[in-house]
């Protein structure tokens, strides 16, 4: 792989997330959605049509600044194209500036807007000009087993042929990658070592016979993205943390043992049946001595 380079600073814009919140107070390095829209001259009258929509899922626009240049990565694309396009338009996203796309794992709430995102980028940069990094395990048919035993079948992730047709240069691999001149590291498969992080209970995938279902709690296709910020350390983007956020951070530390961990952003999936893991997760998070634990809300901009 290419060298994992240090960047001067990070700019993270939340395009899609489960929640919208412009009323809570924020640290000095976080700009709420409404403040950003007003000061940026993109919203002159506060109204429903002028602000972003929350939608179950995630999409982050991550820009690394190094030596006076900006390299931009789209990390996931939310659950559907309409929400992605609406929010991107309101927030003034420059699709021509996006250098690469990474899909964190094969779930509809992160991939449902992927075709729309690829088409928008390709319309500015040309077909086949922007790589889209995926894992071969993302394209299996998936479902959630309900308490009744019934299967709630998931919308499938657009397959490599559809992504290529939309304009992507598809990179379909299990191997870790360094992107954009070394500004971004995309992990390979995350080792599952923590006893209490057991994946997503009730998660299923279609078996090889094409008819039956088999358990798939570990979601081995999930990856994280890491950025090395100069004088700070690794900042990790974990999307859902189906692997477990402790497993994610331990692996990031193993891959780059000389680069300290600075912070993490993304979902933790510590809800419902997995809530019992919260005390152990909090205890182990403290051991990393992170400087920044970043919960996201749509429209917020994080300056790191």
N, C-alpha and C positions, 0 to 999 in steps of 0.2 A: 504493500500500500504506500501511497504518498505520505509525506510527513504531516502529522497533526499539528498545524501551525497555531500560534497564539494570535488572537485578534485583539484589536484595541478596545472595542466595545460592542455590545449587542443591543439591538432594537427589536422588541418582540411585540407584534400587534395581534390581538386575539380577534380572529374573523368570525368564528363560530364557537359557542359554548352553551352549556345547559342553562346558564343564568345571565341576567342583565342587571347591573347594579352601578348606578352613577350617583348614589346618595351616600354610601358609606365613605368614611374618611380613608385616605390612602397614604402610603409613605411618599416621600419626596420624589422617588424615582418611578412612580406609577402615575400615569395620566388617565383619569376616568374618561369614559366615552364622551359624555356631553361636553366636558371641559375641552377635550381635544377637538371636537367638531366645531365648537364656538370659536375657540382661539385660532383654529386653522381656517376659519372663514367658510366652512362647509355647511354650517347650520345657522341661519339668521332668525328663524322662528322655531321654538321648541314645539314639536308635534310628533304624532305617531309615525307619520311618513318620513320624518327626518332622522329617525334613530334606528339602530340595528335591532334585529329580532334574535332572541335566544331560541335555541333549538337543540334537542338532545344530541350531543356529539361534540366534535372538536375540530378546529382548524386554526393553525398558527402560522403567521408570516414572520419568519425569523431573518433578520438582516445583520450580518457580521461586517463590521467596519475594520479594515486593516490597511495601513499605509495609504490612506486617502481614498481607498476604493471600497465599494459596497458589494457584498455577495449575498444574494437572497435565496432562501429556501422556503418552499411551501411544505409544511408538515401537516398532512391530512387535509381533508376538504369538507368535513362536516357531513350531515346525513342526506342532503339533497341539493341539487343544483340551484334551485330558486333562492334558498336561504343564503347559500354561498355568494351568488351573484348580487343579491340585494345588499348584503352587508359589505361586500367588497366595493360596490359602487358608492355607498354612503361614506365609507372610510377612505375612498380615493386610492385604491390599490392600483399600482402601475404594473400591469401584467407583463409588460415588456422587460421589466427589471428582474423577473424571477428566473434564477439560473437552474434550479433543480426542484424536483418534487419527490417527497418520501411519504409512502403510506406506512403507518406504524404497525398495523395488523389488519387481518381480514374481517372486519365488522362493518356493517352498513352505515353506522352512525359516524364513521370516519371516512368511508369511501363512497357514500351515496352522491356526493357532489364532485367526485373526482373527474368524471368525463367533462362536466361543464368547466371545471378549472383548467383541464388540459386544453380544451378547445379555446378558451379565452387566452391562455398563454401562447398557443400555437398561432392564433390570429395576429399576434404582435411579433412573434419571433420566428415563425415559420414552422411547418410540420417537421417533426423529427429533430428539432434543434434543442429541445429541453429534455434531459433524462428524467425518467420516472422510476424510482427504485421500489421494487416489490419483492416479496418472498414467495416461492412456489406454493407454500402451504396456505396462502391467503385465499385461494380460489376454490376450496372445497365448499360444498353446500353445508351450511350450518343451521343450528336450531337451538332453542332453549326448552328443556323439559319442564313443563308446568307441574305443580303439585298433583294435578289430576292424572298425570302421565301423558297428556296431550303434548304434541310438539308445536311450539311457536316457531315457524320456519322463518329464517332471516332472508332478506333480500341479498342476492349474491353480489360479490365484488366484481366490477367490470374486469373481464379477463384480458390477458395481454394483447389479444387480437383487437379487441374493442379499444383499448388504450392507445394502441398504435394507430388505429383508424382515426381516433380523435386528434392525433398529432404528437403523441409521446414517442420518445426513444426509450423503449422499455428495457430496464435492467432487472432481470428476474433471477435473483441469487440468494443463497443462504449465507454467503460470506460477508464479513464486514467490509465497509467501504469508507474511503475518505473523499469528500466531494469539494468542489469549488476551490481548487488550489490549496486544499488542506484546512479550510475554514470549518468544515463540518465532518464529524465522525458518525457513521451509521453502524450500529452494532450488528454482530451476527446473532445467532440464537443465544438467549440468556440462560445460563445455568440455573437450575432450580435446586437450591440447597437449604433454604430456610424452612424449618419444619412447619411453622404455622402459616406460611404463604402457600396455599394449596390450589391456586388458580381460581377458576370460575365454576362453582358447583352447578350442576345441571346443564352445563354446556355440552352440546353434541355435534357430531359431524356425520355426514353420509358415509356409510361403509363402502368398501370396494365393490360390493355387489350392486351398488347403485339404488338399493331399495331400503335396507335396514339402516339403523342409526347406531353409532358407537360413542362412548364417552370421549370428550375432548376438553377436559378442564384446564389443561396447561397452556393451550394456545401457543405452541412453540414458534409460530411465525411472528410473534410480537418482537419488535426491536425498539431501541431508544436512539435518540440523537444527542450527541454531546458536542459542546463548543468550549474551547480553551480560551478563557478571557485573561488577557495579560494582567499580571500582578494580582489576580484573584483566584483563578483555578478553573476547574471544570464546572460548567453549568449544564445540567442534564434535562432533556425533554423526554418525559416518560409516557405521554399519551394516556393510557388507561392503567398501566401497571398491573395487568393481569398476571405478569410474572412475579409480582410483589415488589413494592418500591425498595425494600431492603435488598432483595436479590439484584435489582437493577443497579442500585448504588454500589453494592459490593463488586459487581462485575465491571462497572465503570472504573472503579479504583484499581481492580486487578489489571485491566487493559492498559491503563496509564498510571502506574504506581508512583511516578515522580510528580504527577500533577494533582494537587490537592482538590478535593471536592468543595465547590463554593455554594452550589444551590441546585434545586430541582423544581421543575414546573410540570404540571399535568394532572391527570386523574390518579386517584389512589385506590379506587374500587373497594373502599372500606365501608360498605353499606349492606343492609340486609343480613344475610347469613354470615357474611365476612366481617361484620362489626365486632365479633368476639376477638379478632386479631388486632384491634386498635391499641389496647394497652401495650402489647409486645412491640407493635410497630413504632409507637411513640418512644418507647424506651430505647429501641435500637436506632431510631433516627437521631436521638440525642448524641449517640456515640460518634456520629459523623461530624458533629459541630458545624453544621451548615450555617452559612451567613444569610441565606435567603431561601425560604420555602414559599413558593409563589402559587397561590390559588388564582385561577383565571376567571374573568367574566368578559362577555362579548364587548368589543370596542375598546377595552383597556389597552394601553401601551406601556410596556415595561422597558425601562432604560437601565441596562446592566453594564 
